[in-house]
Amino acid sequence: MQYYLAPMEGLTTYTFRSVYHQFYGGMDKYFTPFISNLHMNSRERNDVLPEHNSGTHTVPQILTNRADEFLSLAKELAGYGYTCVNLNLGCPSGTVVAKKRGAGFLGIPDALDRFLDEIFTKCPIGISVKTRIGMTDLNEWQLLLSIYERYPFEELIIHPRLQKEGYSGSPHPECYSEAASRLTRPLCYNGDIVSGCSMEALLERFPDMTAVMIGRGILQNPALLVQLKSPTPADAELSTLRSFHDTLLARYQEIMSGDTNTLYKMKDLWTFLGKSFQDADKYLKKIKKASSVSEYRIAVNAIFRDCPYQPPV
């Protein structure tokens, strides 16, 4: 089984990926949050610089509906040594979709087909795709599959939800089954892998599956990948989690000026991480209200001290 870390805007930065790899490792691929500017801004460039991704198999992700922009970025990334880029056709955000990008591009399949034809004809490196199964109707998936069948993807990563469903409700694994029966290219499953039980259920349904992408499950429980490969005692997991957290905080302090930006990053993480601590609501509120790193540290110390650590199993 191949395991990939999903790209999550603002969360899975190169700093996060580096610290995660230091303490947990094991990911076969790390996907960067999407690049959406033809001329990369400093945040996007820092995220893909080779020196910020040493020791990991990193795949840059591009968000655009213009072939010329995609090809320009792919050429620049090839100059950094990358051999594959990922096209984002999965982001369900309203602001992204309104511009017909991400999952919004799926709503204009003829334009998508022309786009894919041009980039596969001209791109100097490999292309993988992360996709939803349509915008508003499951029947859209058949047309999208007929398009995907025509192109030599390095890999097709399928999040089997519609754009309108966001991250709520149940996925539609039957759509992954349909893709597996029709496509000859490598596939990867993405969506709702948050515990050993959810992974077991997935493998029972798809015993031939060879790759999965995990996003929210890792943010909620960074030790999930370790648990999937070899269960470890809860006390060891908690000790590693605390070291991971403290190192991540220190790294953000090193590269960010002032407490505000550092706190923004760490508080964003706790919206997921807090779900692995029991009876933690009042502690999470204190983390959210912290206005300085010192206040934040006190709140974090309290949650590690007082709240049972119980990630999903």
N, C-alpha and C positions, 0 to 999 in steps of 0.2 A: 504494500500500500504506500502510495505517495501522499504526503501531507503538505498543504500549501497554506500560508497565512494570507487571509483576504485583505485587500486594500480598504482601509476605512479612513475617510478624509479627516485630517486633524488628529488622528489617534495613532495610526501605525506609521509614524514618522521614522526616518532613519535612526533617530535616537532610540525610539522604542524598539525597533527591530534589532538594533545592535545589543541593547541590554537584554532583550528577550533571548536572543541567541546565546548570550553569555551564560545565562542562568538555566535555560531550558533546552535550547538547541533543538535539533531533530527535524526542523522544517526542511523539506526538500526544495521548496521555492518560497520566496518572499515577494509579494506583489506590492509595488509602491502605490500610494494614493494617486489619483489621476492627475496628469499634466493637461492643462486646458488652455495654455497660452502658447501661441506660435513662437514667441520669444520668451523662453522660460524665465519666470521671476526667480528671485534669490531663493525662496523656499523650495520651489520645484527643482531648481538646479542642485541645491544642497542635497536634496533627497536622492538624486541619482548619481552624484559624483562617485566614481569608483572607490576613492579613499574612504567614503562613508559607508561602503557596502562590502568591504573586504571580508573574505571568509564565508560569504553567503551567496547562494544562487538567487539573484535579484532580477525581477522582471518589471521594467517600467510600464506603467499603464497610461494610455492616451485617451482623452475625451474630446472628440470632435466629430463633426459631420461633413468636414471638408477634406477631400482627398489630398489637396496640395498641402494643407497644414499637417496632416498625418505623415505624409511622405517627408516633409521637411524635418519634422521632429524625429522620425525614425532614422533619417540620415545622420542627424546630430548625435543621437543616442548610439548609433553604430560606431561613430567616432570615439565614443567613450569605451568601446569594447563590447557593447551588448550585442547579442546574437538573436534576440527575440524581443518583441514588444507586444503588449496586450491592448486590445481595443475594448473600451468600456461601452457595452450596449446594455448595461444592467442598472445604472443608477436611477432610482425612481423619484428623486427629488423634484419637486414641482418647478423650481427655478431652472433646473437642468432640462427637464422634459419640455418646458415651454419654448426652449431654443432648439427643440428637435435633436437633442443630443442625449447620450446615455440611452436609457430605455425608450426615450421619446423618439429616437431614430427608428425604432421598430414599427412605429405608426405610419411610416412612409416607405414601405418595402421596395417600391420601384427605385427610389432614390438610394436606398441602402444597397441594393443590388449593383447599381452603377458605381457607387462608392467602392464596394468590395472588389469589383472588377478592376478598377483603376489601381487600387493599392496593391492588389496581389500581382498585377502586371509589372509594377514599377518598384515595389519596396525592396531595399537591398538586404533586409534581414527577415527572419521568420515572423509570423503573425499568429498570435492566439487571440481568442475572443472570450469575453465574459458576458453572458447574455441572460436576459429574462425570457419568458416564453410568450410575450406579447404585451399589449397595452391593457385591454379591457375584456378580452374574450379568449377562451382557451382554443377556439377554432383558429386563431391567428397563428398558432404554432405550426400547423401543417404548411402554411405558405412560407414561414420563416425557415423551416427545415428544407423545403425545396430549394431555397436560396443557398443555405449553408452547404447543401450537398455538392454544390458546384465549385467550392473553393478549398484549396489545400491548407487548411488551418494546421498549425502546429498542435493545437489543442482547442477544444470547445468546452468552456466552463459554464455549466448550466445551473442557474438559480431558478428552480421550477415554481416561480410565482409570476403573476402578472404585475405590470407596473402599478396598477390601481390598488393592489393589495399591500404595497410597501413591504413591511416586515411582519405583518399581522396575519392571523389565520394560518391554516395548514398549507404546506407546499403541495404541489401536484406531481408526485413522483412518477405517475403514469406518463408524463411528458418526457421525463428522462428515459423511461423505457422505450418510448417511440424513437427517440434520438439514437439510442443504443442499437435498435433494430435496423435503422436506416443509414446511419453514418459509419464510414470506415475509419475516420480520424479519431485520435485519442479523445476521450471524454473525461470530465471531472465534475463531481457533484458538489454543489454549494447550497447550504441552507439548513439551519436548525440542528446542527451537530453541536450539542452542548454538554454531552455526558457520554459515559461508556454505554449506557443503555440505548441512547439514541443512535450511536454508531452501530451497535449490535443489530438493532432493528433494521437499519439501512442495509447492512451486509446480508441479513436474512433475505431481504427482498432482491438485492443485487449482488449475488455472490461473486460475480465476475468483475465487480468494480475495482479499478486500480488507482484512483486518485480522488481525494476529497479536499475541498477548501473550507477552512474554518475561520470565522471572524469574531462574531459576538461571543461565541463559546470560549475563545481564548482570552478575550478581555474580561469576561466574567470569572474565568478560572484559568490563569496562565499555566497551571500544571496539567491541563486537560490532555495535552499531547503525551506527556509523560505517563499519565494514567492509562491512556489508550494503548500504549506500548507495553507498559509494565507497572501495575499498581504499586503505589508507594504509601507508607504510613502518613496519616494526616498531620502528625506533628512535624515530620520532615518537610511536608508540603508547605506548612505554615511558616516554618523557618526560612525556606527558600523564597517564599512570597515576600516576606518582610525584607530580605536582602535585595530582592529584585526591585521592590518599591523604593527603598532608600537609595539604591544606586541610580534608578531612573530619575528620581527627584534631584539628586546631585548633578547628574548630567545635564538636565534642563537648566539648572541654576548656572552651570558653566557657560552655556551658550546663549542664555537670555538675560536681558538687562531688567533689573527690578523683579519684584515678586509677582506682579500682576499676570504676566504671560506664563510664568511657571505654574502659578496656581490654576490658571485656566486649563492647562494641559492635564494637570493631576486631578482636578475636580472632574473633568470630562471622563477620565478613566474610572473614577469611583462610581459614575452612573451605572457602570457595568460590574465593576469589582465588588461593589456593595451588596450585590445579590448573593454572594457566597458567604456572607456573614449573617447569622441569625439575630433577630431582635435588634437590628442596627439602625432603625429609622432616626432616632434622636441623635445618634452619633453621626450619621450621614448629613443631617441638617447642620451640625456644627462644622463639618468639613466644608459644606457648601457656603457657610457664612464666614469662614476664615478670611481675613483681609490681609494677612501676612503669613509668610512661611512658618514663623514661630507658632502662630495660632493654629495653623494647619497641622504642624507636627504634634501638638498637644492633642488635637482631635483624632489624629491617626493613631497615636499611642493608645488612646482610650478604646478605640474600636478593636485594635489588636488584643488589648488586655481583657476587655469585658465581653466581647461578642463571640459566641462559638463559631468556629470556621467550619462551614458545611456546604461545600460546593455540590452541584448536582451529581448524582451517581448513575 
